């Protein structure tokens, strides 16, 4: 930006809409009985006449995919259609076996929803235009041999149920776009309808972006960005495109409606083709599939089965259990983590804060260090509750609990068994502790004088010496009390 020029936000409004494609966690494909779990299969082995697009093969609708899409629509506050149908979207590309894709056009399953996102302490409501179903395409692998490029087609992915979630053009910054995607993926994962993984392509995003001069009544020309495989890539691509379009508009250029690909290595977008319009696809109703009628009773029954989502879990942890906002954020990071905490709390309902502390600190650190998820953790929720109960009862000290936790996490053994087997029960006998306190005071008379002289940190050293001699088993509260009783108060 040249000297004296207004910032972009004072001259243009950034207009962003996102199209998210999420593969659904069904056992079979969208319109046939082939296995939808194609990831680890040999190429072109989980296929049949339907997903190969052979003449005469007839599709059959996957009921579970419809149910998952309705669940998502309800979670996104959408209107659920009474009647919906599938359409043929016609285009020609090597990964589309039939030269058309079975999708939905003017009668989607879900319409007019919304999703709230928090950015810099402000809540922004992003409209959801539609949520609809379609089938995924085959997968192309591009290679080169002897300097000659060629492509291979793997049809295993073709026909996998693909849910498309289209936002309104309500997003105003790249950061809002990133937060929208993070929130949306969390909802899909909590619902259990998709893995939400961008790395393996089960959660994919295309972004539409334009700039509109302040005061203008119409949006600018829309540019679609593809090939973004992480939240960071989405942010960087949109940020770059804002800068590119701003420079073009400032120099008097006209923005062309087109599709551009994101080059993550170079940090730039590259023109791919002019953007298609809906009429270019020549949509028409799929003649081999009947329209669907969704009864209110069935939709309401699905609504009653919706699990608790992240926002609700977070508010429950804060409002009902009195946990901090930070603890609630960590504990609601995933559906599996919410389930783990709830199970631990059910086993020891008297100390939500204590259980939360062990999960957000020691357990999280151990999971990160070992590179495993909470669903792979050997220490069961009941085991963690058992550990906290031992501390609360005064059976073991917090110091000893750290040792017990490490072994329980590594082996999955019961903390009670570990404590009993290794003789780690906390010593709370004041007479036994007092004898050791006297020994420490006699051995460190100079430290006692330092404490009495005003160096209060010297008390910590004496506590440590007592704990060391008692191998960490002494009740620290009793140790502190006996030391201060015997030494007296430091001079002011």
C-alpha positions in Angstrom: 0.0 0.0 0.0 1.5 3.3 -1.0 2.0 6.2 1.4 -1.2 8.0 2.3 -3.5 5.3 0.8 -6.4 4.0 2.9 -6.2 0.5 4.4 -8.0 -2.2 2.4 -10.8 -2.5 5.0 -11.6 1.2 4.5 -11.9 0.9 0.7 -13.3 -2.6 0.0 -15.5 -5.1 1.7 -14.2 -8.6 1.5 -16.9 -11.1 0.6 -16.2 -14.8 1.2 -18.4 -17.9 0.9 -17.3 -21.4 1.5 -18.3 -24.7 0.0 -17.3 -27.7 2.1 -17.5 -31.3 1.0 -17.5 -33.9 3.7 -17.3 -37.6 3.1 -19.8 -39.4 5.3 -19.0 -42.4 7.6 -21.4 -44.9 6.0 -20.5 -48.5 5.5 -21.6 -48.5 1.8 -21.5 -46.0 -1.0 -24.1 -43.5 -1.9 -26.0 -45.4 -4.6 -24.7 -49.0 -4.4 -23.6 -51.6 -1.8 -19.8 -51.3 -2.4 -17.7 -50.8 0.7 -17.2 -47.0 1.3 -13.9 -47.7 3.2 -11.7 -47.5 0.1 -8.6 -45.9 1.8 -6.5 -49.0 2.2 -7.8 -51.0 -0.8 -6.0 -51.9 -4.0 -7.0 -49.5 -6.8 -10.3 -50.4 -8.6 -11.2 -53.2 -6.3 -14.2 -51.8 -4.4 -16.3 -51.2 -7.5 -19.4 -52.4 -9.2 -21.5 -51.6 -12.3 -23.1 -48.7 -10.5 -20.0 -46.8 -9.5 -18.3 -47.8 -12.7 -21.1 -46.1 -14.6 -21.9 -49.1 -16.8 -25.0 -49.0 -18.9 -28.2 -50.3 -17.4 -26.9 -50.2 -13.8 -29.5 -48.6 -11.5 -28.7 -46.6 -8.3 -30.3 -47.1 -4.9 -30.3 -44.4 -2.2 -28.3 -44.9 1.0 -30.7 -44.3 3.9 -27.9 -43.7 6.4 -26.4 -40.9 4.3 -29.8 -39.2 4.2 -30.0 -39.5 8.0 -26.5 -38.1 8.5 -27.3 -35.1 6.3 -30.5 -34.4 8.2 -28.5 -34.6 11.5 -26.1 -32.1 10.1 -28.9 -29.8 8.9 -30.5 -29.9 12.3 -27.2 -29.1 14.1 -26.8 -26.1 11.7 -30.3 -24.8 12.5 -31.5 -25.5 8.9 -35.0 -26.1 7.6 -35.4 -29.8 6.7 -37.2 -30.4 3.4 -40.5 -32.4 3.3 -39.7 -33.4 -0.3 -36.3 -33.6 -1.9 -34.9 -35.2 -5.0 -31.6 -35.9 -6.8 -30.4 -34.3 -10.0 -27.9 -35.0 -12.7 -25.0 -32.6 -12.9 -23.5 -33.0 -16.4 -19.9 -32.3 -17.1 -17.0 -34.2 -18.7 -13.8 -35.0 -16.7 -11.7 -38.2 -16.5 -12.7 -38.9 -12.8 -16.4 -38.9 -13.6 -17.3 -42.3 -15.0 -20.8 -41.6 -16.2 -20.0 -38.0 -17.5 -22.6 -36.8 -14.9 -22.7 -36.7 -11.1 -25.8 -37.5 -9.1 -26.2 -34.5 -6.9 -29.0 -32.1 -5.7 -29.8 -28.8 -7.3 -33.1 -26.9 -6.5 -34.5 -29.3 -3.9 -31.8 -29.9 -1.4 -32.3 -31.8 1.9 -31.5 -28.7 4.1 -31.8 -25.0 3.6 -31.4 -21.6 5.4 -29.3 -22.4 8.5 -26.6 -20.6 10.4 -23.4 -21.1 12.3 -22.0 -18.8 15.0 -18.2 -18.3 15.1 -16.1 -16.4 17.6 -13.3 -14.2 16.3 -11.3 -11.8 18.5 -14.0 -12.0 21.2 -16.8 -11.1 18.7 -19.5 -13.5 17.6 -20.4 -13.5 13.9 -23.4 -15.4 12.5 -22.6 -17.1 9.2 -25.6 -18.1 7.1 -25.9 -21.6 5.7 -27.4 -21.6 2.2 -27.9 -25.3 1.8 -26.7 -28.8 2.9 -27.2 -31.5 0.2 -26.0 -34.9 -0.8 -24.1 -36.1 -3.9 -21.6 -38.9 -4.9 -17.9 -38.4 -4.8 -15.8 -38.8 -8.0 -13.0 -41.2 -8.8 -9.4 -40.3 -7.9 -6.8 -39.2 -10.4 -3.1 -39.9 -9.9 -0.7 -37.9 -12.1 2.7 -39.3 -13.0 5.5 -39.0 -15.5 7.6 -41.6 -17.2 10.4 -40.9 -19.6 9.4 -37.3 -19.6 5.8 -38.1 -20.7 3.1 -37.3 -18.2 0.1 -39.6 -17.8 -2.8 -40.1 -15.3 -4.2 -43.1 -13.6 -7.8 -43.4 -12.5 -8.8 -45.2 -9.3 -12.6 -45.7 -9.1 -12.7 -46.9 -5.5 -13.6 -43.4 -4.3 -16.4 -43.0 -6.9 -19.8 -43.1 -5.3 -18.7 -42.4 -1.8 -21.4 -40.3 0.0 -20.4 -36.7 -0.1 -22.3 -34.0 1.8 -21.9 -30.4 0.6 -22.4 -27.5 3.0 -22.6 -24.1 1.3 -22.3 -20.9 3.3 -23.9 -17.6 2.5 -21.3 -14.9 1.4 -21.3 -13.6 5.0 -17.6 -14.2 5.8 -15.6 -11.0 5.9 -12.0 -12.0 6.7 -9.7 -15.0 6.1 -9.6 -15.6 9.9 -13.4 -15.8 10.0 -13.2 -18.4 7.3 -10.7 -20.4 9.3 -12.8 -20.3 12.4 -15.9 -21.2 10.5 -14.2 -24.3 9.1 -12.8 -25.3 12.6 -16.3 -25.0 14.1 -18.0 -26.8 11.2 -15.5 -29.7 11.4 -16.1 -30.0 15.2 -19.8 -30.3 14.6 -19.4 -33.1 12.1 -17.0 -34.9 14.4 -19.3 -34.6 17.4 -22.2 -35.8 15.3 -20.1 -38.8 14.2 -21.0 -38.3 10.5 -17.5 -37.6 9.2 -13.9 -37.9 10.2 -13.4 -34.2 9.2 -9.8 -35.0 8.1 -8.5 -32.6 5.5 -5.3 -34.6 5.2 -7.0 -37.6 3.6 -9.5 -35.6 1.7 -12.6 -36.5 3.7 -13.1 -32.8 4.5 -12.5 -30.5 1.5 -13.1 -26.8 1.0 -13.5 -24.5 -1.9 -13.6 -20.8 -1.3 -15.4 -18.0 -3.3 -14.1 -14.5 -2.7 -14.7 -11.1 -4.2 -14.0 -7.5 -3.2 -16.7 -4.9 -3.2 -15.9 -1.1 -3.0 -17.3 0.6 0.1 -20.7 2.0 -0.9 -21.3 -0.4 -3.8 -24.6 -2.2 -4.0 -23.5 -5.3 -6.0 -20.8 -7.9 -5.2 -17.7 -7.9 -7.3 -16.7 -10.8 -9.7 -16.4 -14.0 -7.8 -13.2 -16.0 -7.8 -13.2 -19.7 -6.7 -10.1 -21.1 -5.0 -9.4 -24.8 -4.9 -6.6 -27.2 -3.8 -6.5 -26.1 -0.1 -5.7 -29.0 2.2 -5.5 -27.4 5.6 -7.0 -24.6 7.6 -3.7 -22.8 7.3 -3.8 -23.1 3.5 -7.4 -21.7 3.4 -6.3 -18.7 5.5 -3.2 -18.1 3.4 -5.0 -18.5 0.1 -7.7 -16.1 1.0 -5.2 -13.6 2.4 -3.2 -13.7 -0.8 -6.3 -13.3 -2.9 -7.4 -10.2 -1.0 -4.1 -8.7 -1.7 -4.1 -9.8 -5.4 -7.6 -8.5 -6.1 -6.9 -5.2 -4.2 -3.9 -4.5 -6.3 -5.8 -5.3 -9.5 -8.8 -3.1 -8.6 -6.5 -0.2 -7.5 -4.8 -0.3 -10.9 -8.1 -0.3 -12.8 -8.1 -4.0 -13.8 -11.3 -6.0 -14.1 -11.5 -9.1 -12.0 -12.4 -12.1 -14.1 -14.8 -14.7 -12.7 -12.6 -17.8 -12.7 -11.3 -20.8 -10.8 -7.8 -20.5 -9.4 -5.7 -23.2 -7.7 -3.7 -22.6 -4.5 0.0 -23.3 -4.7 1.0 -23.9 -1.1 4.8 -24.0 -1.9 4.8 -20.7 -3.8 2.1 -19.0 -1.6 0.1 -17.9 -4.6 -3.1 -18.7 -6.6 -2.9 -19.8 -10.2 -5.6 -19.4 -12.8 -7.1 -22.7 -13.9 -10.3 -22.1 -15.9 -13.2 -19.7 -16.2 -15.8 -20.2 -13.6 -18.9 -22.3 -14.7 -22.4 -21.1 -14.1 -25.2 -23.5 -12.9 -26.7 -23.6 -16.4 -23.4 -24.9 -17.8 -24.0 -28.2 -15.9 -27.5 -28.7 -17.6 -29.1 -30.0 -14.4 -32.2 -32.1 -14.7 -34.0 -34.5 -12.3 -32.3 -37.9 -11.9 -34.7 -40.2 -13.8 -33.5 -43.4 -12.0 -34.3 -42.2 -8.5 -37.7 -41.2 -7.1 -38.3 -38.0 -5.1 -37.9 -38.5 -1.3 -40.6 -37.7 1.2 -39.3 -37.0 4.7 -41.9 -37.3 7.4 -41.9 -34.9 10.4 -42.0 -37.9 12.7 -38.8 -39.3 11.3 -37.0 -35.9 11.4 -38.1 -35.3 15.0 -36.9 -38.8 15.9 -33.5 -38.0 14.5 -33.5 -34.7 16.4 -34.0 -36.5 19.7 -30.9 -38.7 19.0 -28.5 -35.8 18.3 -25.5 -35.9 20.7 -24.4 -33.0 22.8 -22.3 -30.7 20.6 -19.1 -28.8 21.6 -20.7 -25.5 22.5 -23.3 -27.2 24.7 -20.6 -29.3 26.4 -18.4 -26.2 27.0 -21.3 -24.3 28.6 -22.2 -27.3 30.8 -18.7 -27.5 32.1 -18.6 -23.8 32.9 -22.2 -23.2 34.0 -23.0 -26.4 35.8 -19.7 -27.7 37.0 -18.0 -24.4 37.6 -14.9 -25.1 35.6 -12.8 -22.3 34.1 -13.3 -21.3 30.5 -9.8 -22.7 29.7 -10.6 -26.1 31.2 -13.9 -26.2 29.4 -12.2 -25.5 26.0 -9.7 -28.3 26.5 -12.2 -30.8 27.8 -14.6 -30.1 24.9 -11.9 -30.4 22.2 -13.4 -33.6 20.9 -16.3 -35.9 21.4 -14.0 -38.6 22.8 -12.5 -36.2 25.3 -16.0 -35.1 26.5 -16.9 -38.8 26.9 -13.7 -39.5 28.9 -14.2 -36.6 31.3 -17.9 -37.4 31.8 -17.1 -41.1 32.5 -14.3 -40.1 35.0 -16.7 -37.6 36.7 -19.4 -40.3 37.0 -16.9 -42.5 38.8 -15.9 -39.8 41.2 -18.6 -37.1 41.1 -17.2 -35.1 44.1 -14.3 -33.4 42.5 -14.9 -32.1 38.9 -12.0 -29.6 39.2 -9.5 -32.2 40.4 -10.4 -34.6 37.5 -10.3 -31.7 35.0 -6.8 -30.6 36.3 -5.4 -34.1 35.8 -6.8 -34.3 32.3 -5.8 -30.9 31.1 -2.3 -31.1 32.5 -0.8 -34.5 33.1 -3.0 -36.6 30.7 -2.8 -34.1 27.9 1.0 -33.9 28.2 1.3 -37.7 28.2 -1.0 -38.0 25.2 1.1 -35.5 23.3 4.4 -37.0 24.3 3.3 -40.5 23.1 1.4 -39.2 20.0 -1.8 -41.1 20.8 -5.4 -40.0 21.0 -7.7 -40.1 24.0 -9.5 -43.1 22.5 -6.3 -45.0 22.6 -5.4 -44.2 26.2 -4.7 -47.2 28.4 -5.7 -45.4 31.5 -9.4 -45.7 31.6 -11.6 -42.9 32.9 -12.4 -45.0 36.0 -8.7 -45.3 36.6 -8.1 -41.6 36.6 -11.1 -41.1 38.9 -9.6 -43.7 41.2 -6.3 -41.7 41.3 -8.1 -38.5 42.2 -10.1 -40.3 44.9 -6.8 -41.6 46.5 -5.5 -38.0 46.6 -8.8 -36.6 48.0 -8.9 -39.3 50.7 -5.3 -38.5 51.8 -4.2 -42.0 50.9 -1.4 -40.7 48.6 0.2 -37.3 48.1 0.2 -35.3 44.9 3.8 -36.1 44.5 3.3 -39.8 44.8 0.2 -39.5 42.5 2.5 -38.3 39.7 4.5 -41.5 39.9 1.3 -43.6 40.1 -0.2 -41.8 37.1 2.9 -42.5 35.0 2.7 -46.2 35.6 -1.1 -46.3 35.2 -0.9 -44.4 31.9 1.8 -46.7 30.6 0.3 -50.0 31.7 -3.4 -49.3 32.2 -3.2 -50.8 35.7 -5.4 -49.7 38.6 -3.9 -46.9 40.7 -5.2 -48.7 43.8 -3.2 -51.8 42.8 -0.1 -49.8 42.1 -0.2 -48.0 45.4 -0.8 -51.2 47.3 1.8 -53.2 45.5 4.6 -50.6 45.8 3.7 -49.5 49.4 3.0 -45.9 48.4 0.4 -45.1 51.0 0.8 -41.6 52.4 2.1 -41.3 55.9 -0.1 -39.1 58.1 1.2 -40.2 61.5 2.2 -36.9 63.1 4.6 -38.7 65.5 6.4 -40.5 62.7 6.7 -37.3 60.6 7.7 -35.3 63.7 10.7 -37.5 64.3 11.9 -36.9 60.8 11.2 -33.2 61.1 13.4 -33.0 64.2 16.2 -34.8 62.3 16.1 -32.3 59.4 16.0 -29.3 61.7 19.1 -30.6 63.6 20.9 -31.3 60.3 20.2 -27.9 58.8 20.3 -25.4 61.7 21.8 -22.8 59.4 18.8 -23.0 57.1 16.5 -22.6 60.1 18.4 -19.4 61.0 18.0 -18.1 57.5 14.2 -18.7 57.7 14.0 -16.9 61.1 16.0 -14.1 59.6 13.3 -13.5 57.0 14.3 -15.8 54.1 10.9 -17.5 54.0 11.9 -19.6 50.9 14.1 -21.6 53.2 11.0 -23.4 54.5 10.5 -25.0 51.1 14.0 -26.5 51.3 13.2 -28.0 54.7 9.9 -29.4 53.5 11.8 -31.0 50.6 14.3 -32.6 52.9 11.6 -34.1 55.0 9.9 -35.5 51.9 13.1 -36.9 50.6 13.9 -38.7 53.8 10.3 -40.1 53.8 10.5 -41.0 50.1 7.7 -38.7 49.2 5.2 -40.5 51.4 4.7 -37.9 54.1 1.5 -35.8 54.2 2.8 -32.4 53.0 0.2 -30.5 55.0 1.4 -32.2 58.3 5.0 -31.6 57.3 4.4 -27.9 56.8 2.5 -27.6 60.1 5.1 -29.4 62.2 8.0 -27.4 60.7 6.3 -24.0 61.4 5.3 -25.1 64.9 8.9 -26.1 65.8 10.7 -23.3 64.1 8.3 -20.4 65.0 7.6 -17.3 62.9 10.3 -15.5 61.0 11.4 -12.0 62.2 9.8 -9.1 60.4 
